[in-house]
Amino acid sequence: MLLLRRPSTRTIRNFLTDQSKLDFTYLAVGATATEPPVGYVVDHTRIKLGEGEADFAKAKAALERWDQFNLGWVEAWSPEMTIAKGEVIAVIAREFGLWWLNACRIIYVWDEQEPIRRFGFAYGTLPDHAGTGEERFLVELDPSTGVVWFDILAFSRPHQFLTKIGYATMRRIQARFGRESSAAMVRAVRAGSA
């Protein structure tokens, strides 16, 4: 949904209520857990956040707070929402003086202890989203090295008329999100507590 000003809380709630009744906009639901499907652009960003159990706990807490969206021009709504399968969220972005309200549903949550400590989730797009596809956010602690990683894996393609004609701009925005989201997680781990 494209808006000329920031959507009100009521607008967002109504938007999510309407979108929660609808299906995903693509068939390969859950493919970020295995292999992204053919016919989509795949983006993969991976960055070292720190080392050891304490940094993993900080990274997990940051992901649970949706800190990867704490960028000033994009946010997940509502940030108080727990990360749980089936939850519907709004991704609100501001670009070129316009506000984009995008709907997603959480598909799965990872919370594994072995063989690699992992915590994360993926969401998929619902009909009122600028793109179509899926995005996974994951923090993991490699037991062999002690390194804590933040990993984003997404597959997408344009879904709406404006994103189809402005596809080059959409790709720049997606690349910017990957960079800035990773930097936000680095800051959260360095400054945060579990």
Residue pairs with C-beta under 8 A, 6 or more apart in sequence:
1 7
1 15
1 100
1 101
1 102
1 128
2 98
2 99
2 100
2 101
2 162
3 11
3 98
3 99
3 100
3 101
4 98
4 99
5 99
6 92
6 94
6 99
7 15
7 92
7 99
7 101
11 101
12 77
12 78
12 90
12 92
12 101
15 90
15 101
15 103
15 128
16 88
16 89
16 90
16 103
18 128
19 88
19 103
19 126
19 127
19 128
20 88
20 105
22 103
22 126
22 127
23 126
23 127
24 105
24 124
24 125
24 126
25 124
25 125
25 126
25 127
25 129
25 132
25 159
26 37
26 124
26 125
26 132
26 133
26 134
27 37
28 36
28 37
28 134
28 155
29 107
29 124
29 134
30 107
30 108
30 122
30 134
31 37
31 134
31 155
32 107
32 122
32 134
32 135
32 136
32 153
32 154
32 155
33 108
33 110
33 122
33 136
36 42
36 134
36 153
36 155
37 155
39 157
40 133
40 155
40 156
40 157
41 155
41 156
41 157
41 171
42 153
42 154
42 155
43 152
43 153
43 154
43 155
43 156
43 174
43 175
43 178
44 151
44 152
44 153
44 154
45 151
45 152
45 178
45 179
45 181
45 182
46 149
46 150
46 151
46 152
47 149
47 150
47 182
47 185
47 186
48 147
48 148
48 149
49 55
49 58
49 59
49 139
49 148
49 149
49 150
49 185
49 186
49 189
50 56
50 58
50 59
50 147
50 148
50 189
50 190
51 145
51 146
51 147
51 148
52 141
52 146
52 148
53 141
54 194
55 148
55 189
56 117
56 139
56 140
56 141
56 148
57 194
58 188
58 189
58 192
58 193
58 194
59 119
59 139
59 148
59 150
59 185
59 188
59 189
60 119
60 139
60 194
61 192
61 193
61 194
62 68
62 139
62 185
62 188
62 189
62 192
63 83
63 119
63 120
63 121
63 137
63 139
63 185
64 82
64 83
65 79
65 188
66 75
66 76
66 79
66 81
67 184
67 185
67 188
67 192
68 137
68 150
68 152
68 181
68 182
68 184
68 185
69 75
69 76
69 79
69 91
69 181
69 184
70 184
70 188
71 177
71 180
71 181
71 184
73 93
73 94
73 95
74 91
74 92
74 93
74 94
74 177
75 91
75 92
76 89
76 90
76 91
76 92
77 89
77 90
77 91
77 92
78 89
78 90
81 87
81 89
83 106
83 109
83 121
84 106
84 109
85 106
85 107
85 108
85 109
86 105
86 106
87 105
87 106
88 103
88 104
88 105
88 106
88 126
89 103
89 104
89 105
89 106
89 123
90 101
90 102
90 103
90 104
91 101
91 102
91 103
91 104
91 129
92 99
92 100
92 101
92 102
93 99
93 100
93 102
93 173
94 100
95 173
100 130
101 128
102 125
102 128
102 129
102 130
102 131
103 125
103 126
103 127
103 128
103 129
104 123
104 124
104 125
104 126
104 129
104 135
105 123
105 124
105 126
106 121
106 122
106 123
107 121
107 122
107 123
107 124
107 134
108 121
108 122
109 120
109 121
110 118
110 119
110 120
110 121
110 138
111 118
111 119
112 118
112 119
115 143
116 140
116 141
116 142
116 143
117 140
117 141
117 143
118 138
118 139
118 140
118 141
119 138
119 139
119 140
120 136
120 137
120 138
120 139
120 140
120 151
121 136
121 137
122 134
122 135
122 136
122 137
123 134
123 135
124 133
124 134
125 131
125 132
125 133
125 134
125 156
125 159
129 159
129 160
130 158
130 159
130 160
130 162
130 163
130 170
131 156
131 157
131 158
131 159
131 163
131 170
132 156
132 157
132 158
132 159
133 154
133 155
133 156
133 157
134 154
134 155
134 156
135 152
135 153
135 154
135 156
136 151
136 152
136 153
136 154
137 150
137 151
137 152
138 149
138 150
138 151
138 152
138 153
139 148
139 149
139 150
139 151
139 185
140 148
140 149
140 151
141 147
141 148
142 148
142 149
148 189
150 182
150 185
150 186
152 178
152 181
152 182
154 174
156 174
158 164
158 167
158 170
163 170
